[in-house]
Amino acid sequence: MVGFLVVAAAVAAVVREGVGNMHPRAFSKHLDHDGIVAAIHDAELKTTGQIRVRISPKHLDDPVAAAQAEFLRLGLQQFPERNAVLIFVAPRAHKFAVVGDTAVHAQCGDAFWRELAAAMAGYFRRSEFTPGIIHGVQKAGELLAQHFPRPKV
């Protein structure tokens, strides 16, 4: 992977069983985009880290690999502190992945990602997509603020 490591954090089911394939546009219509953007903004005010959320339009067999590719496409590995996080949702596949760059993973380890994925999956199973994504953003933001705080001006 281009001389660096993007750590795959977690993968879990997105929507409850029996819902069928959800088209990404239909999924996106159920999201409170302004709420998600506000959560990202609030989280990033406290850290030098970056948080991104992406919804994949494709059916993916391996959302972790797709999330890693999107991480690279977005250039998130180029931040000097290596402290970016991507929440990647693939509604057609009923899966999601959360990936953090090397410095983030070094600070939190696998247990954090497993707990985050389990909590988000709980929301998603209840079709509470916006709260699930916001929960992920907030928890990632708390981690980033703790280990990569924004300097006081």
C-alpha positions in Angstrom: 0.0 0.0 0.0 2.2 2.9 -1.3 4.7 2.7 1.6 2.4 3.4 4.5 -0.3 1.7 6.5 -3.9 2.7 6.7 -5.4 0.7 9.5 -8.7 -1.0 8.9 -10.7 -0.4 12.0 -14.0 -2.2 11.9 -16.7 -3.7 9.7 -20.2 -4.5 10.7 -23.7 -4.9 9.3 -25.4 -1.7 8.3 -29.2 -2.4 8.2 -31.3 -4.9 9.8 -31.8 -8.3 8.1 -34.5 -8.5 5.4 -34.4 -4.9 4.3 -32.9 -5.8 0.9 -30.4 -3.7 -1.0 -30.8 -0.1 -0.2 -29.9 2.3 -3.1 -27.4 4.9 -1.9 -29.7 7.8 -2.9 -32.5 6.3 -0.9 -30.1 5.8 2.0 -28.8 9.4 1.7 -32.4 10.8 1.7 -32.8 9.3 5.2 -29.7 11.1 6.5 -29.7 14.4 8.2 -26.8 15.8 6.2 -26.7 19.1 8.1 -26.5 17.2 11.4 -23.7 15.1 10.2 -21.8 18.1 8.9 -22.3 19.9 12.2 -21.0 16.9 14.2 -17.9 16.7 12.0 -17.4 20.5 12.4 -17.8 20.3 16.2 -15.4 17.4 16.4 -12.8 19.0 14.3 -12.8 22.2 16.3 -11.1 20.3 19.1 -8.4 18.5 17.1 -5.9 18.8 14.3 -7.3 15.5 13.0 -9.7 15.2 10.1 -12.9 13.2 10.0 -14.7 12.3 6.7 -17.9 10.4 6.0 -18.6 8.8 2.6 -21.5 6.8 1.2 -20.6 4.4 -1.5 -22.9 4.1 -4.5 -21.6 0.5 -5.2 -22.2 -2.9 -3.9 -19.0 -3.9 -2.3 -17.7 -7.3 -1.2 -14.9 -5.8 0.9 -15.9 -2.4 2.4 -12.6 -2.2 4.3 -10.6 -2.4 1.1 -13.0 0.1 -0.5 -12.7 2.4 2.5 -8.9 2.2 2.3 -9.0 3.1 -1.4 -11.3 6.0 -0.6 -9.0 7.2 2.2 -6.2 7.4 -0.3 -8.3 9.0 -3.0 -9.3 11.7 -0.6 -5.6 12.2 0.3 -6.3 11.7 4.0 -2.9 9.9 4.4 -1.1 13.2 3.5 -1.8 14.9 6.8 1.5 15.3 8.6 0.3 13.9 11.9 -1.3 10.9 10.2 -4.5 11.5 12.2 -7.4 11.2 9.8 -10.5 9.0 10.2 -12.9 7.9 7.5 -16.4 6.5 8.1 -17.4 4.6 5.0 -20.9 3.3 4.5 -21.9 0.9 1.7 -25.7 0.6 2.0 -26.1 -1.8 -0.9 -23.8 -4.2 0.8 -25.3 -3.5 4.3 -21.8 -2.9 5.6 -19.6 -0.1 6.8 -16.0 0.4 7.7 -14.2 2.9 9.9 -10.5 3.4 9.0 -8.0 5.5 10.8 -4.5 6.4 9.8 -1.4 5.0 11.5 -1.1 7.6 14.3 -4.8 7.3 15.2 -4.6 3.5 15.4 -1.4 3.7 17.5 -3.2 5.7 20.1 -6.4 3.6 20.4 -5.7 0.0 19.2 -8.2 -2.5 18.0 -10.5 -2.4 21.0 -11.6 1.1 20.3 -12.5 0.3 16.7 -14.4 -2.8 17.7 -16.4 -0.9 20.3 -17.1 1.9 17.9 -18.3 -0.5 15.2 -20.5 -2.4 17.6 -22.2 0.8 18.8 -22.7 2.1 15.2 -24.0 -1.3 14.1 -26.6 -1.1 16.9 -27.9 2.2 15.6 -27.9 0.9 12.0 -29.8 -2.3 12.9 -32.6 0.0 14.2 -32.4 2.0 10.9 -31.1 5.0 12.9 -28.5 5.9 10.3 -27.9 9.5 11.1 -27.5 8.9 14.9 -25.2 6.0 14.1 -23.0 8.1 11.9 -23.0 11.0 14.3 -22.1 8.6 17.2 -19.1 7.4 15.1 -18.1 11.0 14.3 -18.3 12.1 17.9 -16.4 9.1 19.3 -13.7 9.5 16.7 -13.6 13.2 17.5 -13.2 12.5 21.2 -10.3 10.2 20.4 -8.7 12.7 18.1 -9.2 15.6 20.6 -7.5 13.6 23.4 -4.5 12.6 21.4 -4.2 15.3 18.7 -5.7 18.4 20.4 -5.9 21.7 18.5 -3.4 24.2 19.8 -4.8 27.0 22.0 -4.5 30.3 20.2 
